[in-house]
Amino acid sequence: MTTSEQLFEKAKTLIPGGVNSPVRAFRSVGGSPIFIKSAKGPYIVDEDGRQYIELINSWGPMILGHAFEPVEKAVRDAIQYSFSFGAPTRKEVEMAELITAMVPSVEKVRMVNSGTEATMAAIRVARGFTGRDKLIKFEGCYHGHGDSFLIAAGSGAMTMGIPDSPGVTKATAADTLTAPYNDLAAVETLLDNNHNQVAAIILEPVVGNMGCVLPEPGFLEGIRSLCDKHGVILIFDEVMTGFRLAKGGAQERFGITPDLTTMGKIIGGGMPVGAYGGRADIMDMVAPAGPVYQAGTLSGNPIAMSAGLAMLHHLNDHPELYTRLETIGKKLTDGFRAGLQKASLPYTINHIGSMFTLFMTDRPVSNFTEAKTCDTPLFGRYFHAMLNRGVYLAPSQFESLFLSVALTDELVDEVIKANEESLLEIMNT
């Protein structure tokens, strides 16, 4: 039994399911999770000393690679002044100034401790600002584990949601309306049928949690127009895409201006950080400026702010990094496609910038229903074949991969070769 297997067996007696976040348990790919001991640049090392090229990067934050030296130095320098104050600091102001400079739609911003906190707060603020109760979200979009977001579509796109997790009340579900992603007509019908009742529409401008799914041409523009027509707050959840697809996130890349934006992952440089921000008149509803209450003891933590500032300054000062990420993403996905075509396996690859997903289906994937046509057992075999060749992928068919600039051309070639060998193994078994 490996060290990771031993640790997992012990963890299951102490932690629900043996993990502190469900996807880590390897349930959807089979086998036992590997326990990570260290990481540097493009590599992670497990408790048994095995090294992997990894394409997750802590689910997005490590866009510059693991333990990037300027970020590491910023954390070391900050620690000497203590770990937390519970009081305002200069770095919070500097972080707010930098975020508002990089993301023009954000006029004011509030720091929190996670993406889930950010989305929960953004919905509350939207409801407070509009005086309305209902929310529209999209099937397959994940916005954290807040009650309002754990709602699945009912029998059709126009039905009210039902709780997708025990502990979510029917009353919460009744205020959450769902539509298929990329279905503008469904959203319009929901708004017409719930006139003056919808406070906000929240969506990932590029989805990451049913795999990487891109907005179809005109979809985001249409959502923006519908929000304007119906007086609805448009919230872009850019926890994944923020500062990854461009300096100003997906909203810069697609040229769409949301009313509120939620952020996380990259803004913390790997530390637990989230943020929400947007139009000043909406953000001025937040206490103590306004009546919508939201607070957090560790919000704006000085260590996290130091890491995030180092990360964002580096990205802001080196726009060529985004060109490099585009090159890496294209080379990898082109290489994967070539191998898949030779293997004659069903596949679809969705790709934008430094995000992509290999779906084990020959159908296009533009929404959750289409994503669910994937052959998940086949993906599980592929995942373990890649893992055995030293490449660590997301342990789920329904997750995006996140690339970093630490991937050299030589490492990209290694990953492409591992892909070809893994496919050959699958075909021969």
N, C-alpha and C positions, 0 to 999 in steps of 0.2 A: 504494500500500500504506500502511495506517495505521501509526502508531507502535506500536500494540498488536500488529499483525500482524508487524512487523519484530522486535519484542522476542520474540514467540513463536517465530519461526523461529530466532532466535539461541538461545533457551532450550532448544529441542529438541536442540541440539548439545551442551548442557552439563548438562542436568537430565533424568532419565528422563521421557519424555513431555512435556517442557517445563514441568512444573508440580511443585510440592511436595506436592500432595494431588490424587488422581485426578479428583474431580468438577470441579475448576477447568478442566480441559482442554476442556470443552464437547463431549466425545465423544457424550453422549447427546442433545444438541440440534443438533449440527452447527455448522460454522463455527469461527472462532478466538476464544479468550477475550479479553476486554478486560482490560488491565492498569491497575490502580488507582493513581492518584497521590496522592489526598487524599480526605478525607471530613469532613463536619461536619453535625451534626444528622441530618436525614433524607436527606441527599444524599451520593453518591460522585461523584468526578470522575476520568475516565480520563486516560491519558497523551496523548490527543489533545485534551484540554480539554472533552470532552463531559460534561455533568452528568446524573445519573440520580436519580430517587426510588428508593430501594432498600428491599426487603422481606425481606432476609436478615439484616442487622445482624451481619455476621461470624459467621453461623450461630448467632446467639443472644445473645452477650454484650452487645451494645449496646442493651439494653432502654431506656436513657435517651437513645438517639441517639449518634451518633459524636462523639468529642472533647467529652464532657460536661464542662463547666467544673470542677466540684468534683473529678472524677476526674483531670482533666488537672493541676489545681493540686496534688493530692496526690502525683502522680508527680514534678512539678517540685520540690516541697519535699523529697521523699525522695532525689532524685538527688544533692543537695549533700553527703550523708553517705556516698557511695560506692554502688556498684551491687550488691555481694554481700559477705557476710562468711563464709559457711560455719560460722556459729556462731549460737546462739539470739539472738532479738531480742524486744523488748517487743511488737512488732506481731504476731508469731506467736501470742502469748498472747491479745492482743486479738481477733485473728481467730477463734481457737478459742472464745473466750467468746461472740462475736457469733453464730457459727454454731450453737452449742449452744443459745443463747437463741431463735433463729429456727426451728430444726428440733428439736422436743422429743425425737424418737427418737434423736438423736445426743447421746450422753452424753460421748463422747471422739472426737477427730478427729485425723487425720494429714494434713498438707499434702503434696502432690506437685506435679508440673509439668504434668500433662495428664489428661484424662479417661481415656485408655487406661491410664496408670499407675495411676489410681485403681481401675479395674475389675480389672486384673491383680492388684493387691495384695489387693483385697477377696476375690477367689476363693481366693487363697493362704491368707488368714487363715481363711476359712470351712473350708477343707480341714484346716488345722492345728487348728482348734477342735473339729471333729467327728471327725477321724481317718478321714474318708472321702475318696474320690477323684473321684467322678463329679459332673457339673454338668448341670443342665437349663437350656437357653436356648430362645428362641423364634425360629422362622423369620422372617427379615426384621428382627429387632431387631439393631441395631448397637451393640457395646460397645467400640469401638476395634479396633485391629489386632493385639491379642494372639492367640497361636496358638489358645487355647481358644475364641475367639469367631469364628474364621473357618471355621465349620462350617455347611454347608447341610443341610436335611432330606434323608433318603434317599428310598426309594420310598414311604414312608408315615410317618405321625406317630410310629409306635412303633419305627422303625428307628434304629440308631445313626447318628451323623453320619459324613459322609465329608469329607475336607479340601476346602475351597472355594478354596484357594490353594496353589500349589506351595510347598514349604518347610514346610508344616504336616504333622507326622508322623501316621501311622496310629494310633500309640499315643495321641497327644493326642486324635485324633478319637474313639477308642474310649471315652474318658472323658467325651465331650460328647454328651449326649442332646438331641434337638430335638423340639419340638412346635409345632403351629400356634398363633399368637396367638389368644386368646379361646376356646381349646378346652380347657376344664377337664377333660373326660373323658380326653383324651389325656395330660394331666399325671398324672392319677390312675393311669392304666395304667402309665406309665413308673415311677412310684414303687412300685407294687405289684410290677412285674417286676424291680425293682432294689432290693429290700428292704435297708435299712440300708447302702446303697452311695452314696446321693446326699448330697453335702455341702451344696449350695446350689442354689437356683433364682434366676436373675438375669433381670430383665425391665425394660423401659422401661414405667413406669405409663401413660404416653401415648407411643406410638411416634413417632419423628421421621424414621427412615431407610428406611421404605418409603412415605414420605409420612406425613402426620399420621393416625394410626389410634388411635381411642379404645378403652378397655376397655369391653366390654359390661357391663351391670348384673349384679353378682354375681361377675364374673370375678376381680377383685382380692381380694375377700372370700374367694372359694373357694380361691385360691392361698394366702392367709394361713392358712386352716384346714388345708389339706393339709400345709403346712410344720410347723404345730404338731403335727399327728397323726404325722408321720414323723420329727420331730426334724431338720428341714432348715432351714438358714439362708436367710431371704428377703432378697435384695439388690434394692433399688430403684436402678436406674441413672437418677439425676436430673441427669445432666450437662446435658441440654437443659431439663428441666422445673423443675429446682431454682431457686427464687427467681423463676421466671417465671410459673407458673400461680397462685401465691400466695406469700406471704412464706415459708411453710414448704414450698413445693413442691407436687407432685402429691399427696404423702401427706397434706398438710393438706387439700387440696381434696376428696379422696375419703375421708378419714377412716380410712386404713389405716396401721398402724405396721409398717414393715420392721425387720429386725434390723440390717442394714447399709445405708448409703446412699452412693452415689458421686456426686460433684459436680464441676462445672467451669464453664467459660464465664463466666457472670455473676459468680461469686465472684472472678474475676480482673479484672473491669472492662475486659476486652479483652487483658490480659496473659496469658501462658501459665501457668495455674494449674489444679490439680485437687485433690481431697480425697476421703478416704473416712472414714466414721465410723459409730458406732452404739452398741450396748449396751456398757457399760464392761467386762463380763466377757469379751466377744469381743475388744474392742480391746486389752485387757491382754495378749493373746497376742502383740502386735507388739513386736519388739525396740526398745529394750533392756528393756522391762518383761517380755517373754515370749520364746519361742523362735522365732517366725515372723519371719524376717529381711526387712526392706525399708528401703532407704535412698535418699538422693538429695542430691547436692552442692548443687543450687540449690533444693531444697525449702524453702518458706517464704521465698523471696527477698524482701528488704525492699521493692523497688520494686513487685513484684507484690502484696505484702501491702498496701501503701499504696493502690494502685488498688482492690483488692478491698474494703478497709475503707470507702473513700469511697463505693463503689457500694452496698454492703450497708447502710451507715448511712442513706443517702438513701432506699432502698427501705423500710427499717424505720421510718423517721421519717415517711414519706409514704404511708400505705396507700391514699390516694385514687388513687394512680397505677394501682393494679390495676383500679379501677373505670373509669378512663380507657382502659386497655388493652382491657377488655371492650367498651367502647363503640366503639372503633376497629375491633376485630375484627368485631363484629356489622355495623357499617355497611359495611365492605369486602365481607364475604361476602354480605350482602343485595344489594349493588350488583352483584357478580359474578353471582349467581344470576339476577338480572333480565336482565342482558345475555345470559347463556347460554340462558335460556328463549326469548328473542326469536330467537336464532340457530339454535335447534333442533339444537344439537350434543349428543352424549352427554356427560354430566358427572355427577360426584358431588363435593360439597365436604364434607370433614371439617374441623370447626372446634371449638376450645376456647380460650377466652381470647384470647391473642395468638399462637396457633399455628393455621395452617390449610394445607390443600392442595387444589388443584383437580385432581381426577383426570379424565382424558379417558376415562371409561367411564360407562355408565348403570347399572352394578351397584353395590350398596353395597360399601364396602371396609372389612372388619374383620380381614383377615389378608393375608399376603403373596401367597397364591394369587389372591385377588380383586384385589389391587393390580396383578398382572401381566396382568390383562385390559385394561389401559389401551392406548389408541392412542398410542404414544410418538412416531411421526412427526408426528401431529397436534399433540402437545404441543410438539415442536420448532418447528413453524411458529408456534404461538401465542407461544412464548418470544421468538422473534426479532421478531415483530410488536410485542410489548410493548417489547422493547429499543429498537426503532427509534422508539418513542414516548416514550422517556426513562424507562422503568420497568424496573428490574433485579430479575428473579425468580431463584429458585434454578435453575441450569442443569441440572435433572434432574427428570423426572416423579416420582421417588421420594424427594423431600425435602420437609420442612415449610418453610413460610415463618415468619419470626419478626418480629413487629411491634415498634415502639418508640413511646414517648410523644411522640417528636419529630414524628410525623405529625399535622399540623393537619387540621381538617375540610376546608379548601380543598385540601390535598394529597390527602386521601382521595378527594375529588370528582375530582381530576385522574386518579388511578389508575383509578377506576371508568369515566371517560370513555375512557381509553386501552384498557381492557378491551373496551368496546363497539366502538370503532373497530377494534381488532385482530380481534375476532370477525367483523366485517363484511368485513374484508379477506380473512380465511380463506374465508368463504362465497363470495366473488366471484372466487376464484382456483382 
